Amino acid sequence: MLRETLHIAVHELAHAALRASYPEFERLIHEGDLGECVDEVTARILELVVSERLGLATHSIDEHAYELKHYASLANLPISAEDLRKLYEEALKLLRAGNLDGAINLVLAKCREWIGVKPSK
């Protein structure tokens, strides 16, 4: 139970850290499905980085794909564990290099692809 409690705490703190660190994040959150996709996927990636540094257990990428399917707005999106694995690899490199903006923009582009939203100009 403590393991899962720590996991949830890190996950929720990841959401808060994203909002505090990326000024545009709050605007994205209010963009419906796109905002929820970016919020949930990016929080899970940040959660992996933080948990790794703290030596805490994390959910697998397969579990992340399963979890994302339980959000009504994300349930019908073509998010596979393999898609997440590739996205995570790229985003984790950026995060480990201290490039949070780059990681968020990478996730934003992928979520737009999954949802079929055209980038705004």
N, C-alpha and C positions, 0 to 999 in steps of 0.2 A: 504494500500500500504506500509506503514512503517513496518508493521508486516512482510510482505513478503521480504522486503528489508533487514531487520535484519536477517531473516532466511537465505537468500542467502549469506549474509556477513559471518555469522557463518559457514555455509557449506563450503564456499571457504577457509576461514581461517583454517578449520579443515583439508582440503587437504594440505595446506602449513605446518601446525603443524606436520602432519604425516611425511612429507618429512624431516622436520628439526629434528624430534625426533627419527626417526628410520632409521639408515644408509642404511639398505638393501631395504628400500622402493623404492628408485629411480630405482634400478635394477628390482624390481617387476613390476614397471609401464611399463617397456619395454617388458614384457612377454605377450603381446597381451591380449587375453580375460581374462587370469588369473590375470594379472596386473590390468585391468580395474575393474574386479569383486572385488578384494581386496581393491582397491582405493575407489571405490564408496560405498561399504558396510561399510568399516571401517570409512570413513568420516561421514557417516550418524549416526553411533553409537557414534562417538566422538561429533558430532553435538548435539545429545540428551543430553550428559553429560554436555556440555558447556551451552546449552540453559537452562537446568534445574537449573544449578548454577546461571545463570543470571536472572532467572525468565521469560524467553522468551517462546513464543509459539513455538511448533514444529509440524512437519507433523506427522501423525499417522504411525504406522508400515504398515498398509494397503496402505497408500499413498506412503510409501517407496517402497513397492513391485511393485506398479503401475509405479512409476518413473523408477525403474530399468529395467522394460520391454521396456522402450523407448531408451535404449542403444542398438545399432545394435548387438554388441558382446554379450549382455546379454539377448536379447529378447527371445531366445529359451531355455534358461536354466530353470530348474525346481525350480525356486525360488518362494516359496509361502509366504504369510504373516505369516502363522504359522511357517514355517522354520525360517523366520527372527525373529519372536518373541522369539523362543527358543534360537537362536544364540545371539540375543541382551541381553537376560537375563544373559547368561553366560559371554558375553563380558563386559557388564556393571559392573558386580561384579569385574572383573579384573581391569577395568579402574578406578573404584571408589577406589580400593586398590592401585592405582598407577602403575599397571602392564600393561603398554602399549604394551610391547613386547609380553606378553602372549595373550592379546586381538587380536593383529595383527596375531599371529600364529594360533589362534583359527579361525579367519576369513579366513586365507589362507587355512587351512585344509578344511573348509566348501566349499570354492570356488573350490578347487581341486575336491572335491566330486561332486559338481554341474557340473563342466566342464568335469569331467572324466579324469583328469590329474593325472598321478602317481607321488608321491613325488620323487624328485631327491635325490640321495644318496650322 
